[in-house]
Amino acid sequence: MTTSHHRFLIAGAGPMGLGAAFSLKRLGVEDFLVLEKDQTAGGLASSFLDPQGFVWDIGVHVHYSEIPSYNDIITSVVAGDFWARHLRQSWIWFRERRIPFPFQNHIHQLPFPLNMTCFVSLLRAAIKRKETSPRHFKEWVLSEYGAEVARHFFIPYNLKLWVTPLEEMATEWVGKRVAPVDLVQIMKGFFQKPADSGWGGNRHFLYPQKGGNGQFCNAVAHSIGAGHLRFGEAITNVDLRKKVVTTPTGDYGFDHLISSIPLDELCRQTDGLSEAAQRASRQLRFTSVDVIGIGLKGQPPSWLSEPGWFYFPGAEAPFYRLIVQSNLSPACVPRPGETWSLLLEMARRPGDSREDGDDLRPSLQFLIQKGFVRDEASVVSVWKRRAPHGYPVPHVDRDGALRRIMPELEANHIFSRGRFGTWKYEIGNQDHAFMQGVEISERLVSGKPETVYAEKSLMSESGKTR
Ligand SMILES: Cc1cc2nc3c(=O)[nH]c(=O)nc-3n(C[C@H](O)[C@H](O)[C@H](O)COP(=O)(O)OP(=O)(O)OC[C@H]3O[C@@H](n4cnc5c(N)ncnc54)[C@H](O)[C@@H]3O)c2cc1C
């Protein structure tokens, strides 16, 4: 059995753990160790090569960030030709047609009279918005977009994505995550000028030229050095009092534990945590995501040739999002020009008994019927994966639960960060996770305050500025 002690132990080699390790190394700290349960780095941001030679990510994964220091890091760790830069082209599949994203800016493309009813409902919402103070996400959607746009896109899409009643979701997270209403853009569309489809920080994004999204994590892991990374080491227990974590191969003592283990699991594994914190951790809600990759021979239809993704609000498609992965990088397929690839995402409630991949047949039927895929004979590879923790749900009780758990962990030198470490979807992308790792290391070593984890995208604040 191993027994060792480290100034910093890092749980998980996903973007958060790698960011923490990268930062410690940059600060000149040598006494740190990353314990990762899988055999490779990357976590949810990993990529996989299937036996047929197709590269798959765990759902749509692209790099974009509004954090300047992250943008500096991701270009300095790798060689100049590592990244390909893309302009996002995203669409909503609505009643047999493609509507550019964001939906509300393109309602002029809806059939008459639906375009008019949607427009009137957006206007009414804009006039009444100042008088409303939404209590939950459904009320927020209605007050922001009006009943018609909500009914046709936002409500069905969000129900599909979150598999959670929207009345049970909070509003604090929406700030930068949901496209706002811009009446000028909407009017522009009606006057036949091209309406702006460029909303969002991910209008331009980066994607590795080779190896899929996970190639960036592999590059960071390489820069940290194998001596600081231990793979196949699943933490099964944390002893608060002794400050020791246990894996199947041994015990590791720590001064500080920086963890990206999903917070509900971390609390379950932690001996010595109060009953109140344990109870709060059982309130945290999440979705699982099933991903199906379909490798195809031939070429995509011409209207599917842009890098970007499609949203599917309708019940007839089992998936909520689709991307042509081979448009992100031709190196994601074995024979560029002769093969191409589609990646589908399906949301599940945890404990849903469907097998990952159960949706393959109905998905394929849908894709063939709507002209995305020529026929079944063109399928040359199928890849399936479930992310048991896919999306941390920003539900109404979340922040109360986090206020119970996080201070108690920190008082015991456990710093839970990252997508499921903080449980904050609003700071749950790979840039946020990576920078939370960087910043918690800086705080612990030199006292510099964190900004990403401390940042709050409060809906009331963004509501005031709009
Ligand atoms: C479908 C989908 C699409 C996404 N698209 C994007 C996108 O386009 N752009 C973007 O920026 N972000 C995207 N994200 C978010 C991105 O995946 C996360 O931000 C990022 O992976 C979070 O990093 P993390 O280190 O916090 O967590 P994770 O990636 O979950 O890493 C946690 C690591 O901890 C390990 N671990 C867990 N438990 C233990 C244990 N007990 N012992 C040891 N190790 C353990 C895991 O194996 C894992 O390697 C997407 C996420 C999903 C699910």
The ligand as an SDF file (V2000), in Angstrom:
LIG
                    3D

 53 58  0  0  0  0  0  0  0  0999 V2000
  -22.3540   17.4630  -23.5630 C   0  0  0  0  0  0  0  0  0  0  0  0
  -21.3780   18.4950  -23.0970 C   0  0  0  0  0  0  0  0  0  0  0  0
  -20.9460   19.4780  -23.9630 C   0  0  0  0  0  0  0  0  0  0  0  0
  -20.0270   20.4460  -23.5330 C   0  0  0  0  0  0  0  0  0  0  0  0
  -19.5820   21.3950  -24.4170 N   0  0  0  0  0  0  0  0  0  0  0  0
  -18.6400   22.2830  -24.0470 C   0  0  0  0  0  0  0  0  0  0  0  0
  -18.1210   23.2270  -24.9770 C   0  0  0  0  0  0  0  0  0  0  0  0
  -18.4870   23.2560  -26.1460 O   0  0  0  0  0  0  0  0  0  0  0  0
  -17.1910   24.1030  -24.5330 N   0  0  0  0  0  0  0  0  0  0  0  0
  -16.7360   24.1000  -23.2430 C   0  0  0  0  0  0  0  0  0  0  0  0
  -15.8750   24.9190  -22.9140 O   0  0  0  0  0  0  0  0  0  0  0  0
  -17.2090   23.2190  -22.3470 N   0  0  0  0  0  0  0  0  0  0  0  0
  -18.1440   22.3030  -22.7130 C   0  0  0  0  0  0  0  0  0  0  0  0
  -18.6150   21.3820  -21.8160 N   0  0  0  0  0  0  0  0  0  0  0  0
  -18.1360   21.4500  -20.4270 C   0  0  0  0  0  0  0  0  0  0  0  0
  -16.7790   20.7670  -20.2010 C   0  0  0  0  0  0  0  0  0  0  0  0
  -16.8550   19.4120  -20.5090 O   0  0  0  0  0  0  0  0  0  0  0  0
  -16.4450   20.9640  -18.7210 C   0  0  0  0  0  0  0  0  0  0  0  0
  -16.3690   22.3250  -18.4470 O   0  0  0  0  0  0  0  0  0  0  0  0
  -15.1240   20.4090  -18.2620 C   0  0  0  0  0  0  0  0  0  0  0  0
  -14.8700   19.1300  -18.6980 O   0  0  0  0  0  0  0  0  0  0  0  0
  -15.1370   20.4620  -16.7290 C   0  0  0  0  0  0  0  0  0  0  0  0
  -13.8770   20.1270  -16.2320 O   0  0  0  0  0  0  0  0  0  0  0  0
  -13.7220   19.5830  -14.7500 P   0  0  0  0  0  0  0  0  0  0  0  0
  -12.2950   19.2610  -14.5780 O   0  0  0  0  0  0  0  0  0  0  0  0
  -14.3840   20.4920  -13.8200 O   0  0  0  0  0  0  0  0  0  0  0  0
  -14.6010   18.2450  -14.7090 O   0  0  0  0  0  0  0  0  0  0  0  0
  -14.4940   16.9020  -15.5340 P   0  0  0  0  0  0  0  0  0  0  0  0
  -14.1950   17.1570  -16.9510 O   0  0  0  0  0  0  0  0  0  0  0  0
  -15.7360   16.1560  -15.1970 O   0  0  0  0  0  0  0  0  0  0  0  0
  -13.2350   16.1790  -14.8960 O   0  0  0  0  0  0  0  0  0  0  0  0
  -13.2860   15.5940  -13.6360 C   0  0  0  0  0  0  0  0  0  0  0  0
  -12.2140   14.5240  -13.5620 C   0  0  0  0  0  0  0  0  0  0  0  0
  -12.2200   13.9600  -12.2480 O   0  0  0  0  0  0  0  0  0  0  0  0
  -12.1260   12.5470  -12.3470 C   0  0  0  0  0  0  0  0  0  0  0  0
  -12.7160   11.9530  -11.1480 N   0  0  0  0  0  0  0  0  0  0  0  0
  -14.0280   11.9420  -10.7880 C   0  0  0  0  0  0  0  0  0  0  0  0
  -14.1880   11.2860   -9.6360 N   0  0  0  0  0  0  0  0  0  0  0  0
  -12.9660   10.8810   -9.2460 C   0  0  0  0  0  0  0  0  0  0  0  0
  -12.4760   10.1620   -8.1190 C   0  0  0  0  0  0  0  0  0  0  0  0
  -13.3040    9.7070   -7.1690 N   0  0  0  0  0  0  0  0  0  0  0  0
  -11.1500    9.9270   -8.0210 N   0  0  0  0  0  0  0  0  0  0  0  0
  -10.2770   10.3930   -8.9940 C   0  0  0  0  0  0  0  0  0  0  0  0
  -10.6970   11.0550  -10.0960 N   0  0  0  0  0  0  0  0  0  0  0  0
  -12.0100   11.3120  -10.2090 C   0  0  0  0  0  0  0  0  0  0  0  0
  -12.8950   12.2240  -13.6250 C   0  0  0  0  0  0  0  0  0  0  0  0
  -12.5490   10.9490  -14.1600 O   0  0  0  0  0  0  0  0  0  0  0  0
  -12.4880   13.3840  -14.5280 C   0  0  0  0  0  0  0  0  0  0  0  0
  -11.3260   13.0890  -15.2620 O   0  0  0  0  0  0  0  0  0  0  0  0
  -19.5530   20.4210  -22.2000 C   0  0  0  0  0  0  0  0  0  0  0  0
  -19.9820   19.4300  -21.3240 C   0  0  0  0  0  0  0  0  0  0  0  0
  -20.8920   18.4720  -21.7600 C   0  0  0  0  0  0  0  0  0  0  0  0
  -21.3580   17.3930  -20.8110 C   0  0  0  0  0  0  0  0  0  0  0  0
  1  2  1  0
  2  3  1  0
  2 52  2  0
  3  4  2  0
  4  5  1  0
  4 50  1  0
  5  6  2  0
  6  7  1  0
  6 13  1  0
  7  8  2  0
  7  9  1  0
  9 10  1  0
 10 11  2  0
 10 12  1  0
 12 13  2  0
 13 14  1  0
 14 15  1  0
 14 50  1  0
 15 16  1  0
 16 17  1  0
 16 18  1  0
 18 19  1  0
 18 20  1  0
 20 21  1  0
 20 22  1  0
 22 23  1  0
 23 24  1  0
 24 25  2  0
 24 26  1  0
 24 27  1  0
 27 28  1  0
 28 29  2  0
 28 30  1  0
 28 31  1  0
 31 32  1  0
 32 33  1  0
 33 34  1  0
 33 48  1  0
 34 35  1  0
 35 36  1  0
 35 46  1  0
 36 37  1  0
 36 45  1  0
 37 38  2  0
 38 39  1  0
 39 40  1  0
 39 45  2  0
 40 41  1  0
 40 42  2  0
 42 43  1  0
 43 44  2  0
 44 45  1  0
 46 47  1  0
 46 48  1  0
 48 49  1  0
 50 51  2  0
 51 52  1  0
 52 53  1  0
M  END
$$$$
